[in-house]
Amino acid sequence: MNDDAHWMQLALAEAARGLGLTSPNPCVGAAIVKDGQLLATGWHRKAGEPHAEINALRTALEFHGPDAVRGATAYITLEPCSTSGRTPPCTGALIGAGLARVVWGADDPNPRHAGRAAAMLGEAGLAVSTGVLGEACTDLLAPFAKFITTGLPWVIAKAGLSLDGRISRPPHEGQWLTSEASRADAMQLRIRADAILVGAATVRADDPALTLRGPDIPPEKLQPLRVVLTRSGQLPPASRIFTDEFRDRTLVCHDQPLPDVLRSLAAMGVVTALIEGGSHLHAQAFSAGLVDEAWLYYAPLLCGTGQPLVSPDSFGPASVQLVTTDVVRIGSDFRVRLRRRP
């Protein structure tokens, strides 16, 4: 790994700290380096607050002073913004700090910014390099890229399944198929999500809380919206999602097509939506090509009965092809991650 890739890897690690916290902005990380020495890192923490490169610059100036920052290189996972929004443009701050070089991994998919930073920085005499660890930076940016270019959120489907593809066990066997370790791993998806979608049958059968749980929840993380899709509108009023402390974070979508629901959520600033059940909702999402990513947890069980992952009644006439990105063993289970085929 060369020096540029090394420092960009550090910026990527910083960017990942913002997963689930920055919507409707992207997760971005930055590092300020001079003569092979790290001066500071930074990450974007919340929409409306300073961007990653500004946080890194401020830390570098505070601890090392302006002379040390002059002539340094900034490594940023995303092309720096060049227009004013809720914060001033970052290109101006980079120029004003006297940096010699700016390196970024992914070009900005936002048409308001795309391609402008290189020209502005170049005119000010700064060297520019792009595409460093571009695939990894683009992958981290994928939810925001879809959101900003299509007006739809990035959709993740998550389910625990038996080996014969059931998402529920036979009667009287209990609710859970997968292990506690798998459920803890899947909680990371709720941290990433701005909204969690379920069908009405899931609410009636399981009374899920759909809350964030465990020791690794960032204190800044807002409870994701809990979105229930229902055709009949018949939902138990005593359900936890209607009575707990987060009841104001529950939305009921009555007889609305899933694409319309997703577009409405994006208009509310939802960048990442997590589908957790049930069979009809998964079938609609997969068959309509709305699922961008799937996390499937397979338990070493054969149920023989119960709900399938996708209901035949709601699935389209054609099969859906996905690309496997990795398979990992978690305790007694296996997690399979997939992406929509390009």
Salt bridges, closest charged atoms under 4 A:
ASP4 OD2 - ARG101 NH2 2.68
GLU14 OE2 - ARG17 NH1 3.37
ASP67 OD1 - ARG70 NH1 2.29
ASP108 OD2 - HIS113 ND1 3.04
ASP139 OD1 - ARG339 NH2 2.67
GLU173 OE1 - ARG169 NE 3.13
ASP185 OD2 - ARG335 NH1 3.09
ASP207 OD2 - ARG240 NE 3.78
ASP244 OD2 - ARG226 NH1 2.73
GLU276 OE1 - LYS158 NZ 3.59
GLU276 OE2 - ARG190 NE 2.82
ASP292 OD2 - LYS146 NZ 2.67
ASP292 OD1 - ARG340 NH2 3.13
GLU293 OE1 - ARG192 NH2 3.48
ASP326 OD1 - ARG335 NH2 3.71
ASP326 OD2 - ARG337 NH2 2.44
